[in-house]
Amino acid sequence: MAATPLGRFGLPEDVAQVALFLASEESAYVTGERVLIAGGV
């Protein structure tokens, strides 16, 4: 765990926030991207 920059395991809420953003109008200009949700690893 000490090797993880955030110092913790990822939580479902961490992924949910990205999913909500991508499903919102705020991400209208985002196209064809892969989003790595890895906590800085």
N, C-alpha and C positions, 0 to 999 in steps of 0.2 A: 504494500500500500504506500510506503514511503516513496517509491519510485514513480507514483502517479502524481503529476503536477497538481491536480486538485485535491489529492489526499483522500479520496473516497471513491467508492464504486458509483457508476451512473445509476440514476433512478428513472423509472418510467416517466416521471414529470420532466426530466431533462429532454427526452425524445419528444414528448408531447408538445413542449414549447416550440420546437422546430417545426413539427407537423402543423401546428396551429398557424404559425407564421406563413408557411408555404401555402396553406389553404386560404389565407387572407388576401385582401386587396393590397396589403402592404408589400407583397412579394410579386406584384404584377409585372415587374421588369426582370424578374429572375426566370431564366429559361435554360433548360438543358444542363443543369448542374447536379453534381453529386455532393451531398453534404455529409462530411465525416463527423460523427458524434462520438468522440473518443476521449474526451476529458483531457486532451493535450498529449496523449500518448502517441 
